[in-house]
Amino acid sequence: MVEIDGAQVDMDDPCAVVSALRAAELKLATGGGVVMTRFGRDNEIRWDRGSLTGLSELISKYERMCERKSGIRSRFAKRMRFVR
């Protein structure tokens, strides 16, 4: 379990992590101050307005993990054919 801004989230469910991180991002973007993420007992990260880009990168990472777990394709192959 991971604590993201006071909410307990299961690390094995990337979709749940994404929704908790998005809520934290929204709180920071609207001037909510500092958001804390705790991984285990010793690892603690504090996010503030200056670290929104790092938080966005973390959200993107967990979104890709969620898509893979859900079976959603995020990239599609494209075919082209030249016609004379």
Rosetta constraint file for C-alpha pairs under 8 A:
AtomPair CA 1 CA 8 HARMONIC 6.22 0.50
AtomPair CA 1 CA 9 HARMONIC 5.52 0.50
AtomPair CA 1 CA 10 HARMONIC 4.65 0.50
AtomPair CA 1 CA 11 HARMONIC 5.84 0.50
AtomPair CA 1 CA 39 HARMONIC 7.67 0.50
AtomPair CA 1 CA 40 HARMONIC 7.44 0.50
AtomPair CA 2 CA 7 HARMONIC 8.00 0.50
AtomPair CA 2 CA 8 HARMONIC 5.55 0.50
AtomPair CA 2 CA 9 HARMONIC 5.09 0.50
AtomPair CA 2 CA 10 HARMONIC 6.17 0.50
AtomPair CA 2 CA 11 HARMONIC 6.26 0.50
AtomPair CA 2 CA 37 HARMONIC 7.48 0.50
AtomPair CA 2 CA 38 HARMONIC 5.93 0.50
AtomPair CA 2 CA 39 HARMONIC 5.19 0.50
AtomPair CA 2 CA 40 HARMONIC 6.59 0.50
AtomPair CA 3 CA 7 HARMONIC 5.30 0.50
AtomPair CA 3 CA 8 HARMONIC 4.55 0.50
AtomPair CA 3 CA 9 HARMONIC 6.07 0.50
AtomPair CA 3 CA 36 HARMONIC 7.97 0.50
AtomPair CA 3 CA 37 HARMONIC 5.65 0.50
AtomPair CA 3 CA 38 HARMONIC 5.02 0.50
AtomPair CA 3 CA 39 HARMONIC 6.76 0.50
AtomPair CA 4 CA 8 HARMONIC 6.50 0.50
AtomPair CA 4 CA 9 HARMONIC 7.01 0.50
AtomPair CA 4 CA 20 HARMONIC 6.52 0.50
AtomPair CA 4 CA 21 HARMONIC 7.11 0.50
AtomPair CA 4 CA 24 HARMONIC 7.62 0.50
AtomPair CA 4 CA 35 HARMONIC 7.77 0.50
AtomPair CA 4 CA 36 HARMONIC 6.18 0.50
AtomPair CA 4 CA 37 HARMONIC 4.39 0.50
AtomPair CA 4 CA 38 HARMONIC 6.39 0.50
AtomPair CA 5 CA 24 HARMONIC 6.62 0.50
AtomPair CA 5 CA 35 HARMONIC 5.42 0.50
AtomPair CA 5 CA 36 HARMONIC 5.04 0.50
AtomPair CA 5 CA 37 HARMONIC 5.91 0.50
AtomPair CA 6 CA 36 HARMONIC 7.63 0.50
AtomPair CA 7 CA 20 HARMONIC 7.64 0.50
AtomPair CA 9 CA 16 HARMONIC 6.56 0.50
AtomPair CA 9 CA 17 HARMONIC 6.28 0.50
AtomPair CA 9 CA 20 HARMONIC 7.56 0.50
AtomPair CA 10 CA 16 HARMONIC 7.09 0.50
AtomPair CA 10 CA 17 HARMONIC 7.22 0.50
AtomPair CA 11 CA 17 HARMONIC 6.69 0.50
AtomPair CA 13 CA 17 HARMONIC 6.57 0.50
AtomPair CA 13 CA 66 HARMONIC 7.60 0.50
AtomPair CA 14 CA 18 HARMONIC 6.11 0.50
AtomPair CA 14 CA 62 HARMONIC 5.57 0.50
AtomPair CA 14 CA 63 HARMONIC 7.20 0.50
AtomPair CA 14 CA 65 HARMONIC 6.12 0.50
AtomPair CA 14 CA 66 HARMONIC 5.04 0.50
AtomPair CA 15 CA 19 HARMONIC 6.42 0.50
AtomPair CA 15 CA 62 HARMONIC 7.17 0.50
AtomPair CA 15 CA 63 HARMONIC 6.93 0.50
AtomPair CA 15 CA 65 HARMONIC 7.92 0.50
AtomPair CA 15 CA 66 HARMONIC 4.99 0.50
AtomPair CA 16 CA 20 HARMONIC 6.31 0.50
AtomPair CA 17 CA 21 HARMONIC 6.05 0.50
AtomPair CA 17 CA 62 HARMONIC 7.03 0.50
AtomPair CA 18 CA 22 HARMONIC 6.04 0.50
AtomPair CA 18 CA 59 HARMONIC 5.83 0.50
AtomPair CA 18 CA 62 HARMONIC 5.80 0.50
AtomPair CA 18 CA 63 HARMONIC 6.19 0.50
AtomPair CA 18 CA 66 HARMONIC 7.94 0.50
AtomPair CA 19 CA 23 HARMONIC 6.29 0.50
AtomPair CA 20 CA 24 HARMONIC 6.34 0.50
AtomPair CA 21 CA 25 HARMONIC 6.08 0.50
AtomPair CA 21 CA 55 HARMONIC 7.69 0.50
AtomPair CA 21 CA 59 HARMONIC 6.38 0.50
AtomPair CA 22 CA 26 HARMONIC 6.12 0.50
AtomPair CA 22 CA 59 HARMONIC 7.08 0.50
AtomPair CA 23 CA 27 HARMONIC 6.22 0.50
AtomPair CA 24 CA 28 HARMONIC 6.27 0.50
AtomPair CA 24 CA 35 HARMONIC 6.41 0.50
AtomPair CA 25 CA 29 HARMONIC 6.02 0.50
AtomPair CA 25 CA 52 HARMONIC 7.07 0.50
AtomPair CA 25 CA 55 HARMONIC 7.04 0.50
AtomPair CA 25 CA 56 HARMONIC 7.65 0.50
AtomPair CA 26 CA 30 HARMONIC 6.16 0.50
AtomPair CA 27 CA 31 HARMONIC 6.54 0.50
AtomPair CA 27 CA 32 HARMONIC 4.90 0.50
AtomPair CA 27 CA 33 HARMONIC 7.72 0.50
AtomPair CA 27 CA 35 HARMONIC 7.92 0.50
AtomPair CA 28 CA 32 HARMONIC 4.83 0.50
AtomPair CA 28 CA 33 HARMONIC 5.99 0.50
AtomPair CA 28 CA 34 HARMONIC 6.91 0.50
AtomPair CA 28 CA 35 HARMONIC 7.17 0.50
AtomPair CA 28 CA 48 HARMONIC 6.52 0.50
AtomPair CA 28 CA 49 HARMONIC 5.84 0.50
AtomPair CA 28 CA 52 HARMONIC 7.63 0.50
AtomPair CA 29 CA 49 HARMONIC 6.82 0.50
AtomPair CA 29 CA 52 HARMONIC 7.80 0.50
AtomPair CA 31 CA 49 HARMONIC 7.56 0.50
AtomPair CA 33 CA 48 HARMONIC 6.18 0.50
AtomPair CA 33 CA 49 HARMONIC 7.19 0.50
AtomPair CA 34 CA 46 HARMONIC 6.50 0.50
AtomPair CA 34 CA 47 HARMONIC 5.61 0.50
AtomPair CA 34 CA 48 HARMONIC 4.76 0.50
AtomPair CA 34 CA 49 HARMONIC 7.62 0.50
AtomPair CA 35 CA 46 HARMONIC 5.73 0.50
AtomPair CA 35 CA 47 HARMONIC 5.13 0.50
AtomPair CA 35 CA 48 HARMONIC 6.54 0.50
AtomPair CA 36 CA 44 HARMONIC 7.04 0.50
AtomPair CA 36 CA 45 HARMONIC 5.79 0.50
AtomPair CA 36 CA 46 HARMONIC 4.47 0.50
AtomPair CA 36 CA 47 HARMONIC 6.17 0.50
AtomPair CA 37 CA 44 HARMONIC 5.78 0.50
AtomPair CA 37 CA 45 HARMONIC 5.15 0.50
AtomPair CA 37 CA 46 HARMONIC 6.32 0.50
AtomPair CA 37 CA 47 HARMONIC 7.88 0.50
AtomPair CA 38 CA 42 HARMONIC 7.70 0.50
AtomPair CA 38 CA 43 HARMONIC 5.81 0.50
AtomPair CA 38 CA 44 HARMONIC 4.39 0.50
AtomPair CA 38 CA 45 HARMONIC 6.32 0.50
AtomPair CA 39 CA 43 HARMONIC 5.11 0.50
AtomPair CA 39 CA 44 HARMONIC 6.21 0.50
AtomPair CA 47 CA 51 HARMONIC 5.87 0.50
AtomPair CA 47 CA 52 HARMONIC 7.39 0.50
AtomPair CA 47 CA 55 HARMONIC 7.51 0.50
AtomPair CA 48 CA 52 HARMONIC 6.98 0.50
AtomPair CA 51 CA 55 HARMONIC 6.41 0.50
AtomPair CA 52 CA 56 HARMONIC 6.04 0.50
AtomPair CA 53 CA 57 HARMONIC 6.25 0.50
AtomPair CA 54 CA 58 HARMONIC 6.33 0.50
AtomPair CA 55 CA 59 HARMONIC 6.21 0.50
AtomPair CA 56 CA 60 HARMONIC 6.22 0.50
AtomPair CA 57 CA 61 HARMONIC 6.26 0.50
AtomPair CA 58 CA 62 HARMONIC 6.36 0.50
AtomPair CA 59 CA 63 HARMONIC 6.04 0.50
AtomPair CA 60 CA 64 HARMONIC 6.32 0.50
AtomPair CA 61 CA 65 HARMONIC 6.45 0.50
AtomPair CA 62 CA 66 HARMONIC 6.01 0.50
AtomPair CA 63 CA 67 HARMONIC 6.16 0.50
AtomPair CA 64 CA 68 HARMONIC 6.24 0.50
AtomPair CA 64 CA 74 HARMONIC 7.95 0.50
AtomPair CA 65 CA 69 HARMONIC 6.18 0.50
AtomPair CA 66 CA 70 HARMONIC 6.01 0.50
AtomPair CA 67 CA 71 HARMONIC 5.91 0.50
AtomPair CA 67 CA 72 HARMONIC 4.90 0.50
AtomPair CA 67 CA 73 HARMONIC 6.85 0.50
AtomPair CA 67 CA 74 HARMONIC 7.17 0.50
AtomPair CA 68 CA 72 HARMONIC 6.19 0.50
AtomPair CA 68 CA 73 HARMONIC 7.38 0.50
